[in-house]
Structure formats: structure tokens, C-alpha cells
Amino acid sequence: MKSREISLWLDERWYAALSRQLDGKTVESQLQDYLDQLLRRLPQDQYAKISAEIQEEEEAAQRRWEEERQFSAFHIKERGADTYFRCDRPMNDLNTAVSLRRYLRQEGGGKVDSFPDLFPDRQEISAGEFDQMMQLCMENPQKVTGVFDLDFDKREFSAVHPVDGWRTYAMKDVSTAAYQAFRNGNSSYEQRVKRLQSCLSGKELPSAGHLSAMDISFEDGIVALEDRLNFCLESNDDVRTVLGGLVRLEGPDDWINLYVNYDCAADRVCDALSIELHRTDGWQEELAYPLNAAEKAVLLRKMDSYCQQETGQTLKEYGAQLLAEDMAPPAAPSM
């Protein structure tokens, strides 16, 4: 939308005298009102046409701004307190790692009492909104460029990646990698990203609440349960770490079974992992591990791959077949 500036020059004495007579209004606002009155003297059809064009252009500009707008989201756990916030700017592993190093070392001028203080433009959000941002990051990483879970009590740095879901590292490793990424001041942005990734390669950690693609594998096929497909996850030390305090194996022969269900009608992973805890004395307990958006997205991809391996069909195709079989009328008895 093109605009034209109209400049008026007025002696300051006239300006001061007018301002005193306007009862709190400004000379500029009065001139704008007069200009609006002049515009309304235009022929009605011409006024309506131009007004509609301007509104349409403003709405289009607003849509473009919304489409190009980028976000990032953070969950910070520090001194036992949880903080969730959103930034209306793109943050990725590299610049977040630099921010972490700056905070840990109190660099950059001025002491910062908490990590969120590095983001004065932040907007606090709820845990539910954080999960929604996580889902958007998995679906559209150009829109939500980064979702981070920084646990300063455990000294863990976790980030969502569209392919792997969660990746978790020790904060000291991330801080060192950020330093290494910027050692050569002449490096390009792409070179710094690669150097950060190289420094962190192989240093991933299993972390409570951050089930990643590397933790997930299935066994024992797929079991159809009415309108759901049931998958059995392999249980290993990393998965038990991810389950956190939910599972405590007290004896050497205690074991757990882990299951996740796919809702065929809704085409989605159900909200929780089912955990069956078995002890050698015969005692059993059923528990549930709630899944966040990143974990569901990674599980869905891994389940689809496993389904194709086991059945030759995609997860959606196999689920639709199951629903069709359930809805089919029973065969008539033969005479």
C-alpha cells in the first residue's frame, strides 16, 4: 500500500496558541479529523471503492505478517520452579546454546538472575500451550523454529527436532559446543551450526520425559484390539530412564512390558504408554506414562514404519482395514 506524506509548516507561536485552545487535543489530531472530513466529501462510490481497496490491502499485509511470523518456546526448570514462555523470534539449537553459555557464565554484561531474563520480549504461556507449540514444531519447523526444555536442576538441555523428536545433552557439553562453534570468528553461520552438531554428536542422553526416536523399537508384532492397534515397545535401560520415577525395578528378575496404542478411527497415537510392572513375587502393577506432542509424532512415524515392515501396509491402511472388518455384517449361515 503506497502512502504520501503531507508536511505542513507552522510557526511555533501559532502551534502553541492552538494547542492551548484545543482542550487536551493535539493540533495533529485536529488536522487528521479535518482531512477525514475532506475525504468524506468525495463521491460516495469513489470513497467506498478506495476504502474497500485499502482494507483489503491491510488484511493481506496482516496475513503475510502472520504467515512469516516465527516463534520459539521454552520450558525452564530452575530451583524447583517451572516457567513456560514463548518468543516471537526464531531460536534454534545454535543461538539457544549461546544463550545458555552466556547465562551459565554470566557473560554479555550485567548479572542475569534467571535464564528467562535473557528474553525481555517473552510471553508466558501454559504447559498446554507449550505442548501445542511442540506439535507445531514437529509439523512446521519453519513456523516454530525451536522448542526447548532446559532443566537447570538436572543440568540437562533438551530440544525438539522434527525427525528425532527430543534430543537431550548435558548442559556442560552444550556450553562447550557453543564455544567451539564460535572459536573461528570468520566462520559462516552454516559452518558454526555444523561445528555445534559435530561437538554434540554421540553425546545424547536418555532423559526423563523426553522419549526420542533412538529410544523406540518394537517387538512381538501388532495386536488388533477392536478399533485400536497395540504395539509392544522393547524395554531397555534408556527407555526406563525416560520413564523417570514411574518404574522402579527392585529385584534382578523384575521386568516391565510397555505398550502403545494407535487409534484407527482418529489416525493418532493414544495419549499414554501403558506400563505393566511385574515382580518376581507375582505382584503386578499397571501404570501410565503420558506422552507429549513430540513423543506422539515420533511414535507415529516409528509405528508406521514397523507396520509396513510387518504387514506391507501403512499404519493408516492397516487401521482402515481393521475398521472395515469390524463394520462388515456377519456372513449368512450356509444351508
C-alpha positions in Angstrom: 0.0 0.0 0.0 1.5 3.3 -1.1 1.2 6.4 1.1 2.1 10.0 0.6 3.4 12.2 3.4 1.9 15.7 3.7 4.0 18.2 5.5 2.8 21.5 7.0 5.0 24.2 8.5 3.6 26.3 11.2 5.3 29.0 13.3 5.8 27.6 16.9 3.8 30.6 18.3 0.8 29.6 16.2 1.2 26.0 17.3 1.4 26.8 21.0 -1.6 29.1 20.8 -3.7 26.5 19.0 -2.6 23.8 21.5 -3.8 25.9 24.4 -7.3 26.2 22.8 -7.8 22.6 22.0 -8.7 21.3 25.5 -6.2 18.4 25.6 -6.4 17.5 21.9 -3.4 18.0 19.6 -3.1 20.1 16.5 -2.1 16.9 14.6 -5.3 15.1 15.6 -7.4 18.0 14.7 -5.8 18.2 11.3 -6.3 14.5 10.8 -10.0 14.9 11.7 -10.3 17.7 9.1 -8.6 15.6 6.5 -11.1 12.8 7.2 -13.9 15.2 6.7 -12.5 16.3 3.3 -12.2 12.6 2.3 -15.9 12.0 3.1 -16.8 14.8 0.7 -15.7 12.6 -2.2 -18.4 10.9 -4.2 -19.8 8.0 -2.2 -19.0 5.3 -4.8 -15.4 6.5 -5.0 -15.0 6.8 -1.2 -16.4 3.2 -0.8 -14.2 1.8 -3.5 -10.9 3.2 -2.2 -11.9 2.3 1.4 -12.5 -1.3 0.4 -9.2 -1.5 -1.5 -7.3 -0.1 1.5 -9.0 -2.6 3.9 -8.2 -5.5 1.6 -4.6 -4.5 1.3 -4.2 -4.1 5.1 -5.8 -7.5 5.6 -3.5 -9.1 3.1 -0.5 -7.4 4.8 -1.7 -8.8 8.1 -2.0 -12.3 6.7 1.5 -12.1 5.2 2.9 -10.9 8.5 1.2 -13.8 10.3 2.5 -16.3 7.8 6.0 -15.0 8.1 6.0 -14.7 11.8 8.2 -17.2 13.6 8.1 -18.4 17.2 10.1 -20.5 19.7 9.0 -21.9 23.1 10.8 -22.7 26.3 10.2 -24.7 29.4 12.6 -23.8 32.2 13.0 -25.7 35.4 15.2 -24.0 37.9 15.3 -24.1 41.7 12.3 -26.4 41.6 10.1 -23.9 39.7 8.7 -24.4 36.2 8.4 -21.5 33.7 6.9 -21.7 30.2 7.3 -18.9 27.8 7.2 -18.0 24.1 9.3 -15.7 22.0 8.2 -14.1 18.8 11.5 -14.7 17.2 13.3 -17.7 15.7 15.5 -19.6 18.1 17.4 -22.7 17.2 20.0 -25.0 18.8 22.9 -22.7 18.0 21.6 -19.4 19.3 19.9 -21.2 22.3 23.2 -22.9 23.1 25.0 -19.5 23.0 22.3 -18.0 25.3 22.8 -21.0 27.7 26.6 -20.4 27.8 26.1 -16.7 28.3 23.7 -17.4 31.3 25.9 -20.1 32.9 29.0 -17.9 32.7 27.1 -14.6 33.2 28.6 -13.1 30.1 27.4 -10.3 28.0 27.3 -7.5 30.6 25.1 -7.4 33.7 24.2 -10.2 36.0 21.1 -12.2 35.0 19.1 -13.8 37.8 17.3 -16.4 35.7 17.5 -17.7 32.2 14.1 -16.2 31.1 15.6 -12.8 31.9 17.7 -13.1 28.7 14.4 -12.7 26.8 12.7 -9.5 27.8 10.2 -9.8 24.9 9.0 -13.2 26.2 5.3 -14.0 26.8 4.5 -16.5 29.5 2.4 -19.5 28.3 0.8 -22.5 30.0 2.1 -26.1 29.9 -0.7 -26.9 27.5 0.3 -24.1 25.1 3.9 -25.3 25.3 2.7 -28.8 24.1 0.8 -27.1 21.2 4.0 -25.3 20.2 5.8 -28.6 20.4 3.3 -30.1 18.0 3.7 -27.2 15.6 7.4 -27.5 15.7 7.1 -31.2 14.6 4.7 -30.3 11.8 6.0 -26.9 10.6 9.6 -26.1 11.8 9.7 -23.0 9.6 6.9 -21.6 11.8 8.0 -22.8 15.2 11.8 -22.9 14.8 12.6 -24.3 18.2 11.1 -25.8 21.4 13.5 -26.3 24.3 13.3 -27.9 27.8 16.1 -26.7 30.0 16.4 -28.3 33.4 18.9 -26.4 35.4 18.3 -28.6 38.4 19.4 -31.7 36.4 21.7 -29.7 34.2 20.1 -31.1 31.1 19.4 -29.3 27.7 16.6 -30.9 25.6 15.5 -29.7 22.2 12.7 -30.9 19.8 13.8 -31.9 16.3 11.3 -32.6 13.6 12.8 -36.0 12.7 14.1 -37.4 16.0 11.8 -35.7 18.5 13.7 -35.0 21.6 17.4 -34.8 21.9 19.0 -34.3 25.3 22.5 -33.3 26.3 24.4 -32.3 29.4 24.4 -28.5 29.7 28.2 -28.5 30.1 28.5 -30.3 26.7 26.2 -27.8 25.1 28.1 -24.8 26.5 31.4 -26.3 25.3 29.9 -26.9 21.9 28.7 -23.3 21.7 32.2 -22.1 22.5 33.7 -24.4 19.8 31.2 -23.2 17.2 32.4 -19.6 17.6 36.1 -20.1 18.0 36.8 -19.1 14.4 35.3 -15.6 14.1 35.3 -15.8 10.3 33.1 -18.9 10.1 29.8 -18.7 8.3 26.5 -19.4 10.1 26.3 -22.9 8.4 29.8 -23.8 9.5 29.0 -22.9 13.1 25.9 -25.0 13.0 27.9 -28.0 11.7 30.6 -27.4 14.3 28.0 -27.4 17.1 26.4 -30.6 15.8 29.8 -32.3 15.4 30.7 -31.4 19.0 27.4 -32.8 20.3 27.4 -36.0 18.1 27.3 -39.1 20.2 26.7 -37.2 23.5 22.9 -37.7 23.6 21.5 -38.7 26.9 18.3 -40.6 27.8 16.2 -38.1 29.8 13.0 -38.4 31.9 10.1 -37.1 29.9 12.0 -36.9 26.6 11.3 -40.1 24.6 13.3 -39.8 21.3 13.5 -41.8 18.1 16.7 -43.5 19.2 14.9 -45.0 22.3 12.0 -46.6 20.3 11.9 -50.1 18.8 9.1 -52.6 18.7 8.8 -56.4 19.1 6.2 -59.2 19.1 4.2 -57.9 16.1 1.0 -55.9 16.1 -2.2 -56.9 18.0 -5.6 -55.7 16.9 -7.8 -54.6 19.8 -11.3 -53.6 18.4 -10.7 -50.1 16.9 -7.0 -49.9 18.0 -3.7 -51.4 17.1 -1.4 -52.4 20.0 2.4 -52.2 19.8 4.9 -53.6 22.3 8.0 -51.5 22.9 11.3 -53.0 23.7 12.3 -52.2 27.2 15.9 -51.2 27.8 17.8 -49.1 30.2 17.4 -45.9 28.2 13.6 -46.3 28.0 13.4 -46.9 31.7 15.4 -43.7 32.3 12.9 -41.9 30.1 10.1 -43.3 32.2 11.7 -41.5 35.2 10.4 -42.3 38.6 7.4 -44.3 37.4 9.2 -47.6 37.3 11.4 -49.0 40.0 12.8 -52.4 39.4 13.7 -53.7 42.8 14.9 -57.3 42.1 17.2 -58.5 39.3 14.4 -60.6 37.8 11.7 -57.8 37.8 10.6 -56.7 34.4 8.2 -54.4 32.6 6.1 -54.6 29.5 5.5 -51.4 27.5 2.6 -50.9 25.1 1.4 -48.0 22.9 -1.9 -47.9 21.1 -2.9 -46.4 17.7 -6.4 -45.2 17.4 -7.5 -46.3 13.9 -10.6 -44.0 13.6 -8.7 -40.9 14.8 -5.5 -41.8 13.0 -3.4 -40.9 16.0 -1.3 -42.3 18.8 -3.2 -42.6 22.1 -2.3 -40.3 24.9 -0.1 -42.6 27.1 2.2 -45.6 27.2 0.8 -48.5 29.2 3.3 -50.0 31.6 2.9 -53.4 33.2 5.3 -53.8 36.1 6.0 -57.4 37.1 7.9 -58.5 40.2 9.3 -62.0 40.9 7.0 -62.5 43.8 4.0 -62.3 41.5 3.0 -58.8 42.3 1.9 -56.7 39.3 1.0 -53.0 38.8 -0.3 -51.1 35.8 1.0 -47.6 35.2 0.7 -44.9 32.5 3.3 -42.6 31.0 1.7 -39.5 29.5 3.0 -38.7 26.0 3.8 -35.1 24.9 3.3 -33.9 21.3 6.9 -34.6 20.2 6.8 -38.1 21.5 3.5 -38.9 19.8 4.8 -37.6 16.5 7.9 -39.7 16.6 6.0 -42.8 17.8 3.5 -42.4 14.9 6.4 -42.4 12.4 8.1 -45.4 14.0 4.8 -47.3 14.3 4.1 -46.6 10.6 7.5 -47.9 9.6 7.1 -51.0 11.8 3.6 -51.6 10.4 4.9 -51.6 6.8 7.7 -54.0 7.8 5.2 -56.4 9.5 2.2 -56.1 7.1 3.3 -54.4 3.9 0.7 -51.7 4.6 0.9 -48.2 6.1 -0.4 -47.8 9.6 -3.4 -45.8 8.2 -4.2 -48.5 5.6 -3.9 -51.3 8.1 -6.1 -49.4 10.6 -8.7 -48.7 7.9 -8.8 -52.4 7.0 -9.3 -53.3 10.7 -12.2 -50.9 11.0 -13.8 -52.2 7.7 -13.6 -55.7 9.0 -15.3 -54.8 12.3 -18.1 -53.0 10.5 -18.7 -55.8 8.0 -22.0 -57.6 8.6 -21.7 -61.2 9.7 -21.9 -63.8 6.9 -25.2 -65.6 6.4 -25.3 -69.2 7.6 -24.8 -71.7 4.8 -27.7 -74.1 4.0 
